[in-house]
Each structure stands twice: as structure tokens, then as C-alpha cells.
Amino acid sequence: MSDKVDFLIVGGGISGRLLQLELEQRGPSSLLYDNAKRNSSTIVAAGLANPLVGKFFTIGWRAKEFFADLNGYYSEIENRLQSSFFRSCAMNRIISSAGEQNIWLSKAHQSKYVGFCHFVDKAIDGIRSPFGMLEVYKGGELNTVKFLSACANKLPTVEETFKIGELNTSAKTYKDIHYDKIVFCEGYEVSDNPLFRDVIEVVPTKGELLEIETDLQPNGDIYLGGVFMQHLYDKRWRVGSTYQVNDRTLNPTKMMREDLTVKLERTLNLPYQVVNHVVGIRPASLDRKPILGEHPNIKDVFIVNGMGSKAVSLAPLLSKEMCDFMLNDAPLQSEISINRF
């Protein structure tokens, strides 16, 4: 291992790894610290990239930019890492009530939906969809476990917990490593980082997911209703998810399991068996926008955070914008800059 590196990156989730890949492509050297054995939202995440969000059929923030060529972006990354972990797929957004149907009809004429979704009145065996559904395009799913494994195999990595007490930001050293810039991509654990504790507020948001077995026939699509349903393999499906703000506990709860099963039974019209129940903690900001930029008081200390559950779609473009900022002094948009706090 070299004792001099251009960029030290703390945190090996989606954001940290995509930033490292972007830096590598541009030339600067990097070294990433990550303890893969610790629970993270990335390990248990569904890895969905969905341009249509919420119960009001909202086209996501900057969706035209983020989803312009998501499949092409990940295809290039797969070639670089000599692996396969991203799949472009359609998503079926189930319209679950007459009220939701009216909401959609009031919006269907708007031009912003063109190219992203359209209404279909189709029946799928085992899925309750009496009011039809929207076929949503330009999205996909990232196999997060395979992606992180491919990164760990190909990119400079130290698999251990980063110890903030051994960081000297004045000398720009960590243990015996000298660096030019350091970037913290710690997710919700940035709340424990004394450098940023009084600078930003990241809201830990607990999500619980179930894995079930059912005879629902997979056709390659994702089903989105009161819960999402994502086929894993054989009869195994992932079902999620819940949102519990400011909860960092990693234990699954009976209450959220019951909440998921009630919502699942409004979507799935087949018998099923719950075979697993997992938890992940997502990092969200107060205004639901990512947090990027340089520490206001410490030069060459940077942060990438606040992606919530949308890192698969947001991090590709934001990693480019962050590199433009760190390498070329290109300004960040005010709505994502750390300076807004």
C-alpha cells in the first residue's frame, strides 16, 4: 500500500464506491476505508432506481438528468469491474384505489410524464390491480451485494473501521497515510463524526424488509403498491419497505412486520410464507436533498451524504458533479450544497 494518496474515502456504500470509480476514471489515486461486516443500508437495500415516487405520482427531482442513461452508465461500470450487477427493468405502479385513479387522471396529460410512464389496464395473475397500473420506464435494479463485492475486488480498499481519532486534518494524515483530500461517505453514521456533528443534520431512517416465498410468477418487472415486490430467485421475493425516522436500532420489529404483511395482502392475491426479516438504516437530510461539499471550516475535508433510498439513481450524476467541484472548483447547485445549512 502506498503511504501517499490523492483521495481518502471513508465509507463503502453506493455513494462512496461510485465516487471512487469516478475519481479513478479521471486519474487521481484513491483509497477507501470500509468495514463490510457492519450493517449498512446498502447491504440489505433493494437497489431500485425509480423515477416515479410517492402516492401522488410525482416525477422525481431532476429525473430527466438522473435517468437519462442510467443503464448505459452502469453497463460501463460493469465492464470496468468485470462483473454484472445492474438490470434495466420496467416497474408496474399499481393504482390501488379510486382516489389514486383520480389523482392520476388529473395529472396524466402533463408533458413531464412522457417517456417515464403510461397507463395500462392489464391483469397479472396473483396481483390485485382493479384500477389498472402505470408502466414506469427508465428505472432498474442494482444487485448491491454483487456491486460492492466487485468494487472490493477491483478498487483500493482497506476493510476496517475508520478511526476518526487517528485522523490529523492539519497534517492531512491518517495513521501513516498522507492524503490531499478526504471525503466522508458514511451514511447515517456521520452523526457520530465529530467533524460534522455540529455542521449538518442527517436523519437516520430505519427501513424493514421481508423476504417471502410465493408462487407469483416473475416476469422481470418490479411491482410497486403499498409495498414494493421484487423477485430475487426461484419463489423468493423481497417486500418493502417501512420508514421510521430517527431510529438507529438494527432489530426487526413485530409492528413493522405486521404493517408490511397488511400492505402486502392488499397487493398480492396468493398464499405466501415469510422466510426472512431484515433492517437497514438510510441517511436522509431534513429537506430530503443530498448533502455535498467541503467542510465550512476545514479545508480539503468533504462530504457526500443524504441520498436516502435513492443512491442508485442519484449517485452516478452527483459523483460526477462532486468530482467537478473537488478537482475543478466547479460550483455545486445550492440545493445540494452543504452551505445551505
N, C-alpha and C positions, 0 to 999 in steps of 0.2 A: 504494500500500500504506500502511495506517495504521501509525504508529510506536507505537501502543498497542493491546494485545490482551489479552483476558482469559486465554486459554489458548494456550500454545505447545506443540505436539505434535511430538515427534521420532520419525519412523518411519511410513511409509505402507503398512504391510501391512493385513491384515484388521482386526486389533485397533485400530490407530491410526485407521483410517478409520471404523469403527463407533463408536468413542469420539467422534470429531469430529462425526459425524452426530447422535449423542445430545445432545451439547453444543449444537449448532446448533438442535435442536428445542426445547431448554429456554431458549434465549435468549443465553447467553454467546457472545462472539466467539472465534474460534479461527484459528490459522494453523499449518499443518502443513509440516514440512520433510521431504523425501524425495528421494533420488536414485534415480529409477526405473530407471536404467541398471545399477545394481548388482544382482548376483544376490541373490534373496531366495526364501525357501520359498514365498511367495505366488505368485510368477510361474509357477512350474512345478507348483504343487500341484494335486492332483486336485479339491480343493474339496468333498470328500464330508462329509456330516453323517450319521453312522450311530449309532443308539442301542445297537446290539448289538456288543460289542467282544470281541476275543481268541478264543483257541481253546477257551475254556471257556464260551462263550455267555453272557457277562456283560452285564447291562443296565448301561450306563454311569452314572458318578457324576452324581447329580441329574438323571437323564434325564427324569423327568416334568416338571421345571421347564424344562429347556433345550429340550425338543422339544414343549412344549405347543402352540405355534402358530408353528413356525418358518417355515412357508410364508407365513402372514399377515404376519409381521414383514418378511420380505424383499420381499413384494409391496408393502408400504407404502414401503420404501426405493426400490424400482424406480420407483414413482410419483413420489417426490420427486426422483430423479435423472434421470427421463425416459429410462429405459433398461430392458433386460431381461437378467438375468444369473443368476436362480435358478430351478431346476426341482425341484418335488417329485417324487419317484420311489420306486418300490419297489426293494428290494435283495434279491437272491437269495443267501442264505448257504449255500453248498454244504457238505453233510455228507460229508466225504471218506473216512471210514473207519468200520469197525465200532466202534472205540474212541470216535470222536466221536459216533457214533449212541448209544452207551450213555451218554455224558455228557449228551446232550440228553434222553434218556428219563428220566434221574434228576432232571432239572430241569423238565421240560415242565409238570408240574402246578402249579408255583408261580405265584401270582397276579400277581407283578411282570411276567410276560411278556405278560399280557393287554393287547391294544391295540398291542403292539410287534411281535409276530411269531407265526407259526404254521407248523406243518409241512405241506409239500406233497410228494407223490410224483409229480413230473411230469418228463417228458423234454424236453430242449431240444436240438434238433439242433446238434451241434458242441460241446456242453458235457458233460463227464464228471460224472455225478451218480448213481452206482449206489446210494447210500444216501439219496437224496432231498435236500431242501433246506428251509431256512426262508425264508419270505417275510417280510421285515422292513419295517415301516411307519414313517411319520413322519419319514423321512430325506429327503435331497435332495442336489443338487449345485449348487455355485456356480461359475460361469464367472469365475475370478479375474481374468483379463486384462480382460474386459469390465467387471467391477465396479470395478477400480482405474482404468480409463480413464474411466468415468462419474464417479467421485469427483474425479479430477484436473480434469475439465472443469467441475464444478459447485461445488467446495469451495475455499476459500482455501488455496493451495499454493505453496510455493517449491521448485522442482525443483533442489535442490543438496544436497550432503553437509553435514550439520550439523557444525560445527567446535567441539568442546567447549572448546577453548582460548579462544574468544571469548565464552563464557558467564560472566556475573557473577551468581552466585546471591544475593549480598548486596544488590546494587543491583537485582536482577531485570531484567537487561538481556541481550539477545543482539545483538551488533553495535549497531545503532541502534534496536532494537525493545525496548520496555518491555512486560513481561507481569506478570500477577498470579500465575499458576501455570504450571508446566511439567511435562509428562508425557512420560516416555520409553517408547516402544513399539518398541524397536529389535530385538526378536527376539534371536537368538544374539549379535548384535554388542554387546549390553550388556556382554559380558565384557571389551570394550575401553574401557568407560566408567569413568573413574577415580572417579566419584561412587558407583558401585555395586559396584566390583570387590571390595571387602572387606566388602560388606554381604550380598550374595546370591550364590548359585552357580547359573548357568544352564548346562545341559549341552547343547552343540551336538550335534545328532543328524543325521547325513547320511542322506539318502534318495535312492535312484536309481530312476528310472522308465524304461520303454521305451515307445516308440510302435511299433506293429506294423500291418501290413495283412493282413487275413484276410477270408474270405468268410462269417464268422459274421454272421447276420442280426440287426440290432439290433431290440429291441422296446421300448426306452425304459428298461429296467432296468439295474441295476449287478450284476455277478457278483462274489461275494466267496468266495474259497477260499484256497489257499496264496498266491495273489496276487489283487488286485482287477482286474477288467476293466471299463473304462469307454469307451463309444462316444464318439468325437469327431465324425467326419463321414465320409461315404462308407464306405470299407473301413478307415478308420483307427480304431484303438483305443489307449487308454492302459493300460499294465500296470504295476502296482507293488505294494508298494514294499519297499525294504530299510531297515534301521536299523543305522547304525554310530555308536556313541556316541563323543563327543569327537573327531570327525573333521570338520574345517572345510575340507578340500580340496574344490575345486569340479570336479575332473576325474572323469569317469565311469571305472569300473574294469572290467576284464575279468572279475574274480572275481564281482562283483555282477551283471554281465550274465549270466554263466553260471548263477548262483543263480536269477535271475528266469526264465530260459528253462526250467530244470529244473522249477520250480514251475508255470510256465505250461502246460507239456506234460502236467501232471497234471490240469489243468483244461480245457484246450482240446483238442478232438479234431479239429482241422482244420489244414491247412498254413498257415503264416504267414511273413511277412518282417519282420525288424526294420528300421525306417527311421529311428529316432532314439533317442538315449540321453541323458537329462538328469539333472541333480543339483540338489537343494535342501537347505538346512540348516534344520532345525526347532529351535526353542528349547524345551527341556524342563527341568523342575525335578527335583531329586533325589527328591521324593516324588510326582512326576507330577501335581501340582496347580498351577493358575495362581498367579502372584505379583502381587498388587495392593496398593497402599497408598502411604503417604508415607515419604520417606526418614527414618530414625530420628534424624538429626542436622541435617538441613537443611529448614527449613520451606518449604512450597509447592513442593517437588520430589517428583514422584510417579512411579510405575512401573506399567505393565501389561505382563506378560510371562508366559512359561512355558506358553503354550497348546499347545505341541507340534503335533500334526497335527489338533487339534480346534477350531481357532479359529472355523470356520464355525458350529459348533453352540454353543460356549461363549461367544464374544464378544458376541453380541446381549444376553443377560441380564446378563453380567458388566459390560458397558459401562454399563448402567442402574445396577447396584449401585455401580460406581465413581463415577458422577456423583452418586449419592445421598451417597456418602462425601465427595466433594470439595466439593459445594455445600451439603449439609445436615448434615454431620457424622454421618450415619448410619453405624453401625459395620459393618465388613466381617466376614464369617464368619472365624473363626480359622483354618480350614483353607486359606484362600486369602490371608490377610493376610501382608504382608512381615514382620510382627512375629514370625512363627513361627521365623524364622532366628536 
